[in-house]
């Protein structure tokens, strides 16, 4: 009697990776490795590498996945054999995964039958890391603000204006202080000020307290009214991102669409080089992109970003 051939360690690890990815993509389902659903036509349990069961109301669903770690593309016969298993166990959906990809006729046949064809990607694996790049749109929102200030005092004196920060003022009667530049940056960064591209109406603050020096060099306070007008300009660039830590499925039916089950975005690029292409309308690029697209928006104002123009400063009194 011939001994049953045991699966290789390599194949078993590929199967385990498939199980992990399906679990991540279907957290609502019960995902089982090496399942044996009953075959109604063959009247015997059928070995399934990975299965997923879930309910939607009173309806129960079954997805079955067969995994093949092959060096060559799976052919049309592989798809046909799997179709009979889907029918036998009454699965609502069948998925074939092959490390070697799929032949063209196998793709066409599987598409007609509604069978999914995928390849696994694991960036941390030497065996199953694909040459995968993902398009990324990098957008910067740059505000330029203009300021009008009206300062009412009863005692003549001198206002100290920092060339970078502007002049100081207080919103709580002098208990804490800020500057016009820091005030705008804080309101911009936390979303108080609208970041929509275009020109924005004045933001008016009245009755603020502002310190200044009298003729004897002593600090005294006056009342300050501020009016902000600012314009937001948007610039966008299109580049390619190769994630260092991700896994998921590469879809052979939907134009090699990558479906991530896990992705660590901490390694997103923080600088651009000359390979990035400036685009006029990032929304149009997103609509015309097939598959996954990462978008990142840079809007924060730091000490060396953003520009302020002191348009008018009037002293009354």
Secondary structure, 3 states (H helix, E strand, C coil): CCCCCCCCHHHHHHHHHHHHHHHHHCCCCEEEEEEEEEECCCCEEEEEEEEEEEEECCEEEEEEEEEECCCCCECHHHHHHHHHHHHHHCCCEEEEEECCCECHHHHHHHHHHCCEEEEEEECCCCCCCCCCCEEEEEEEEEEEEEEEEEEECCCCEECCEECCCEEEEECCCCCCCEEHHHHHHHHHHCCCCCCCCEEEEEEEEEEEEEEEEECCCCEEEEEEEEEEEEEEEEEEEEEEECCCCEEEEEECCCCCEEEEEEECHHHCCCCCCCCCEEECCHHHHHHCCCCCEEEEEECCCCCCCCEEEEEEEEEEC
